[in-house]
Amino acid sequence: MSLSTTRRATTVRTLAGTVLTAALLVSTATACGSTPDAPGTAAPSTAPTATSAPAGTPDAQDTTAPTATPTARHTTTPAATPAATPSAHRTTTPAAPGKPASATRSQPLPDGSTAEIQDLGNLHYVAKIMNRGQVLATLETNGTDAGLDANDMFVVLSMDGTVHSWMGGGHQGPGTFKLPGGWTAKVTKTGELDYRAQILGNENEVDGTLEANQHDIGAVANGVYIVLTAGGEISAHE
């Protein structure tokens, strides 16, 4: 803004000098055609009018120039973008603590193998039959008891994580067989590798049913442990 003011002021002074020169020429010409007293009066009257014009021009330009400066500052106000930075920190949720490892215990079995029982919580247990570091079979309870026949060793894993095992004492179905604890088992074949055993009470009422469909099954009846295999063999122990 200062550069434009300087240039305009210089132009005005040049014009003022030109007007003064013209005024002198006019006064000289007048002096030639009139009395000598006239130049003295004509020259000062013209000079003030020429100098008054440039004085007002720069003042009007200087007052309007600063008004454009604040508007440029107001346009650069996108300072709201840094406000989004804290929200990024909220997305980094701390990791939840890991679930503690489930307890595992060992129990020897009659044939010399070992049952490794793992508690998964909510009546959910897994028992692995181990022999010399190898897994021979696996039992799992998930709302029901589990059982199996491992080379004439019968194993029942109950829903409370108890393992009960015994050797022999099996009956090959179909047929009706007496079981320990006063129970009677009526075994029927319902399909290929599918056998059903009805557990009868003292009055031959059906108090429970076991169905081995493609895999062995186990149950606990008033302290009596029962295994029914997919091949139709049933054995019980108390």
Secondary structure, 3 states (H helix, E strand, C coil): CHHHHHHHHHHHHHHHHHHHHHHHHHHHHHHHHCCCHHHHHHHHHHHHHHHHHHHHHHHHHHHHHHHHHHHHHHHCCCCCHHHHHHHHHHCCCCCCCCCCCCCEEEEECCCCCEEEEEECCCCEEEEEEEECCEEEEEEEEECCCEEEEECCEEEEECCCCCEEEEECCCEECCEEEEEHHHEEEEEEEEECCEEEEEEECCCCCEEEEEEEECCCEEEEECCEEEEECCCCEEEEEC
